[in-house]
Amino acid sequence: MAVTGVTLRLDGARWREHLHVVRGATPGLIPVVKGNGYGYGLARLAEESASLGVDTIAVGTVHEVDAVRDIFGGDIVILTPWRADNQRAVELADDPRIISTVSRLSDLRSIAEHGGRPRVLVELLTSMRRHGIPTTELTEVAPLLEQLDFRGWTIHLPIRAEGRYPEAEKLSRAALATAVGPLWLSHLPPEEAAALARQLGGAEGEPAALRLRVGTRLWLGDESTRTTTATVLDVHQVRRGERAGYRQRVVPADGWIVVVAGGTSHGIGLEAPTSAVSMRQRAISVATGSLEAAGLALSPYTIGGKKRWFLEPPHMQSSLVFLPRNQTPPVIGDEVPVELRLTIATVDQIVTD
Ligand SMILES: *Cc1c(COP(=O)(O)O)cnc(C)c1O
């Protein structure tokens, strides 16, 4: 059956092989299932997590719990810090499959007073400076843990490699000196995590227990497992100087307007995501006084082996792309490659081969 719209085509066997390789190489893997589901959707990732056999996944917010809990049967960590004034977060604290993240001392007091020994991770402030309790307040944390089902410490490190390992080590030591529990880390490569576990365990001891949260590297790590395409919806021949589009822009040269599926509702913005390509093409276009000089922006659509220019900014569900006359235009119904940033994209369909 023909597809129309924006399509993510997945080589299912190779994708799952990649997921298993990451799983095998990542101690205590916690798949992160949040946001737009990395282009696949939350339900799909919950399903894949279940077949990967992990015991726990992490969602971003309380609003995402319902989308995964009937599909994935294990534990669900909520990454956004718990707040006493978030009613849904308070309700979920009583749910035996939920693990709440607590990132402020005042919230740790509130959730301890809540009763029923909710399951919690305590977050430490890192150089990210996003959420977390500073190590200077750790002495006040220890007594509160007695009223909670303490599941471990969470440490969200920046992606930048410089200084990451020493920071992970320093914070982990401070945490373990306060209370013993697994360390839940993000953005520490598996080799560094294994080294850290051994180092924290000491020469004689068992390696420290680590859990590693992974989103992008797991779900999107192997680009060769997928392609993204868009359907050609219409093609019109145009001459230089004619006008076209919502904004009635002047067509810069003779050629074709190719109307392709995909627009702002798919997360297709004004610019192609790969700036390196656009910078080079941009330099060429400026040098030759061509389309960019005419005020056009490079699109993420490839037609005739090259990224083409938007005639005007994308609309909700389709885009007008200009193709010069020396090219053979595609025909209606053709699929053309489109480069999507899958952490912001919404595709119309996923086809798994
Ligand atoms: C989103 C998130 C992750 C996953 O990040 P990726 O870069 O997609 O792997 C890990 N940890 C925390 C705390 C997050 O919020």
The ligand as an SDF file (V2000), in Angstrom:
LIG
                    3D

 15 15  0  0  0  0  0  0  0  0999 V2000
   16.1340   13.4060   29.0890 C   0  0  0  0  0  0  0  0  0  0  0  0
   17.0120   12.8560   30.1430 C   0  0  0  0  0  0  0  0  0  0  0  0
   17.8960   11.8210   29.8280 C   0  0  0  0  0  0  0  0  0  0  0  0
   18.0440   11.2540   28.4470 C   0  0  0  0  0  0  0  0  0  0  0  0
   18.8120   12.1290   27.6960 O   0  0  0  0  0  0  0  0  0  0  0  0
   19.3970   11.6730   26.2870 P   0  0  0  0  0  0  0  0  0  0  0  0
   20.3890   12.7380   25.9840 O   0  0  0  0  0  0  0  0  0  0  0  0
   18.2490   11.6660   25.3360 O   0  0  0  0  0  0  0  0  0  0  0  0
   20.0030   10.3380   26.4660 O   0  0  0  0  0  0  0  0  0  0  0  0
   18.6540   11.2940   30.8440 C   0  0  0  0  0  0  0  0  0  0  0  0
   18.5610   11.7640   32.1050 N   0  0  0  0  0  0  0  0  0  0  0  0
   17.7230   12.7580   32.4440 C   0  0  0  0  0  0  0  0  0  0  0  0
   17.6560   13.2100   33.8530 C   0  0  0  0  0  0  0  0  0  0  0  0
   16.9270   13.3630   31.4720 C   0  0  0  0  0  0  0  0  0  0  0  0
   16.0900   14.3500   31.8050 O   0  0  0  0  0  0  0  0  0  0  0  0
  1  2  1  0
  2  3  1  0
  2 14  2  0
  3  4  1  0
  3 10  2  0
  4  5  1  0
  5  6  1  0
  6  7  2  0
  6  8  1  0
  6  9  1  0
 10 11  1  0
 11 12  2  0
 12 13  1  0
 12 14  1  0
 14 15  1  0
M  END
$$$$
